[in-house]
């Protein structure tokens, strides 16, 4: 079997952050080969960066068992799926004046670094269909999580008329087809979360139609309890923020608050982060700090790749897929 990415990085990535990238990738592979499971957490704008092109294959090949992501990453994969040709790239984004930024807003373009998401073709195209699904659930007295509503929309086929990228490049399609477990902490601050809130304010929907963050934590606790035996569950964190903070706390919660003293720690840990290590920075905290919070064991393999996830994650996932 040809392994061009593996051969390249093993030859040239020998020291410092490069070596950490290789060691973490090998650790991921070893964890899965030993029968372990893996959670991936997605912060930042990974979906807008089109990480789905390779993350979808990771999901299809069983290299991912659980995802924690921000509401933005949940929806932006689908926005790219249905409106890709309407996106605009702004390579000179550092030079934009406030007036030029306002001009993008007036054109319905919301900028994420060098990429502008088209409001009408992306946000509103999804809104039209997801609102029907929310209202249908409420009429039946049903309640679901944010990602479950997205899965329903994907699997219904209603979005297929809009597809502008190959379906195999969408990690959300891959996840929906496998019914992959997901938690979406802080979903309320996403575009779809804001839209849902607006319908609640107008009295057209009830907040209870959407399962809450507390219910996401209990859902995760149940999954972790059932899946942490043997080699255990690894934690692969892309970026910082709530996507990582929320799920990693399930272990100390089960141990300290539920008094389940036989609950295993996370059995692998890797974070790709460009946060500067500093006092008071959670995203920049070294993994050993997590030992003091009851999240990682002394013996847990721990890796930090201090670099840009849009560069590192595709390389690491390629290595993992090749091995």
N, C-alpha and C positions, 0 to 999 in steps of 0.2 A: 504494500500500500504506500503510495506517495505521501510524504509528509513535508511539503515545502516550507510551511510556516514553522513547524517544529524544528526542522533542520536549520533554518535561518536564525531563529532566536537562540538556539542552543550554541550556535557557532559564534554569534556576535554579541549576545546579551550576557555578559560575563561578570559585570560588576555594578555596584550601587543600585539604583532603581531598576536598571535592566535585569540584574541578577535576581532582585526581589520578584520581578514579574515572572521569571522562569520558575523560581522556587514555588511561588504561589500557584502557578498553573499545574506544576507537577503534584503539589499537595492536593489540589482539587481532583485531579485524575485518580490519585491514590485513594482518596476518601471514597469516591464512587466505586472503585474496584473492590474496596473492602466491604461494600454493601451499605455505605452511608447514603443519606439523603442530603439534598442541598437546597437552601433558600437563597434566592437572589433578591437584593433590594435595589430599587431604581429611584434615585433622586435626580435633581436637575432636569434637563430637557433631553433625556436620552431617546425618547421616541421621536422628537423632532430632529434629532441627530441621525435618525434612521437606523438605530441599533437593531431594530426589528429584523433587518436583513439577515443578521446572524443569530440573534436571540431566538427567533422563530425556529431555526434549525436545532438549537440547543434544546428547546422544548420538545420538538418532534422526536429527537433522539434520546429523550429521557434523561438529559443531563441537568434538568431543573425539576424540583419537586414542589416548590412553593415560591410565589412571588409576593413581595411587599412593594408597593409603588405609590407614588403620589397620584392624586386625581388627574393631574396634568399629563403624566405618562400614560395613564389608562386611556384617556380620550385622544391624546395627540397622535397615538398610533393609528386610530381610526380616522382622524382628520387627514392625516397624510394619505391614508388608503383611498379616501373619497374625493380629495381635492388637490392631489399632488401637482397637477399641471398649473394650478392657480397660485402656488407658492412663489414667492419672489426672493431671490438671494441678494443680499446687500454686502458685498465683500468689503466695502469702504465704510462699514458701520461706525468705526471709531471717529470718522470725520464728519458725521452728520450733525447739523445744527439743530437746536430746538425747533426751529421753524420747519426743517425737513422732516423731523420726527412727527410733527403735527400733520404734515402733508400725508404721511403714511397712514395715520389714524383716519384722516378724512377719506382716504381711499379704501378704508376697511381692512387695513393690513396691520396686524399686531406683530411687532418685531421680537424675536428671540435671538439675540446676538446678531448673526448675519443672515437669519432666515425669517421671512415674514409669513405669518399664517393668515390666510384670507378668511375674514369673518363670515361673509355670506355663504361661500361655497363649503366651508368647513364647519363652523359652529352651527349655523342655521340648518344646514343639510342634515346634521345629526339630530338637532333639536326636534325637527318635525316628526321624526320617527320615535325617538326615545320618549317623548311626552305621551304619545299614544300608548306605549307599553306601560309607563307609570300609571296612567289613568285606568287602563284595563286591569292592572293588578289591584288598584285601590277599589275598583267597582266589585271585584271578586273577594275583597277582604284579605288579599295576599300581601306579604311583605318580603322584600328581597334586599340583598346587599347591592351597592353600586355596581360592582363588577358582574353580578348575576344579571342585572338588567341589560348591561352591555352584551353579555353572552347571548341573552335572548334575542337582542336586536341582530347580532351577527348571524346566529343560527337560523333565524327566520328567513334569511335571504333578501330582506328588504333593501339592504345596502348594495347588493351586487350590481345594480344598474349604474352605480356611480364609480365602481372600482377604477382607479387610475394607475395602480401599481400591481405587479403580480401578487396574487393572494399569498404566495409562499413567503413574501417579504413582510408580512404583518404578524407580529408576535401575538397580537390579540386574537387573530383567527386561529393560530396554532394553539393558544391557551384555551379558547372556547371549545375547539374540537376535542381537546383532551379533558375538558372540565377541570383545568388546573386550579388548585386552591390559590386564592389571592386575598390579601388584605390591602385596603386602601385607607390608611389613617389620614385624617384631616381632609377627607374628600370634599367637604363643604367649601373649601377655598378654590376649588377648580371651576372652570367655566360651566360644566354641567351641574356642579353643585350650586353655583350661583343661580343658574336657570331654575333648578328644582326649588330653591328657596323663594324665588320670585313667584312661582305658582302657588307656593304655600301662603305667601303674603297676600296674594290676590284671592285666596280662599278656594282655589281650584284643585289643590292637593293638600293632603295632611302630612305633616312631618313624619308621622309614624309609618307611612307607606315605605319609607327608606329605613332599612336597618342601620343602627348607629355604630359609632366607634367602639363603644363598650361591648356591643355584640360581636364586633370584629375581634376584640381581644379574647372573648370567651370562645369564639370559633377557632382562633389560633391556639389557645390553650388546649382545647380538645384535640386538635390535630397533632400538636407537639407531643402530648401525652401518649398518643397512639403510635407515633412514628419515631420516637427517640431511643428505642431499644437498640441493642447491638452496637454497631459503629456510631450511631447517633446522627444528628442533623448538623450540617455545616452552614456557615453564614458568610455569604459573599456579598459585600456591601459596595455599591457604586455610588460614590458621593457621600453626603452626610444627611443631616436633617431628619424629619419625621419618618421617612421611609425606612431608615435604619433604626432610629431611636425606639420606635413603637414596638417592632417585633422582637428585638433583642431582649427587651424587658420581660418577656413571657417566662423566662427561666427563673429569675429571682422572684417573680410573683408567685409562681407555682411552689417554689421552695420555701419562701419566707411567709407569704400570706396564706397559701393553701396548706402549708406545713407538709408538703410532699417531699420529704428529705431524701428520697431515692431518685428524684428526677435528675437526669443527666444534664451536664453543662453543654453548651454548644461545642461541638467536637472538631470544628475547623473554623478559622476566622481569617478573612482577607478583606481589606478595604482599599479601594482605589480612591485616592483623595488628593486634591491640590490645595487643601486647607493647610495653612501654616501651623505647625505644632506650637502651641502657646498656652499660657495660663488661662483657664476658663473656657477654652475652645473644646466643645464636645467632638466636633468633626475632626479636630486636629489632635485629639487625645491619643496617646499610644495605646495599643491593645492591652498592655499590662494593667492599665487603670481599670479595665473592665473586670479584672480578677477581684478587685476590692468591692465590686457591686454584685458579685455572685453570678456573673454572666459567662465568664470563661474560666476554665480550670488552669492550674499551673502547667499542665502537660498539653493543653490545647495548641495545635500548630497555629501560629499567628504570623500574619504577613501584612505589611503596609506597602503599597505601591504609590509613591508620592508623585503623581503625574496626572495628566488629563485623561479622563475616562474615555473620551471619544477617540483617543489614540490607542489606549491600552486595552480596553475591553474587547474590541474586535480581535486583537492579536491573541489575547488570552483565550477567548472562546474558540478561535481557530485551532489553537494548540490542543485544547480540551477535546474538540471534535475529532482531531486527527489521532488522538491516543485513546 
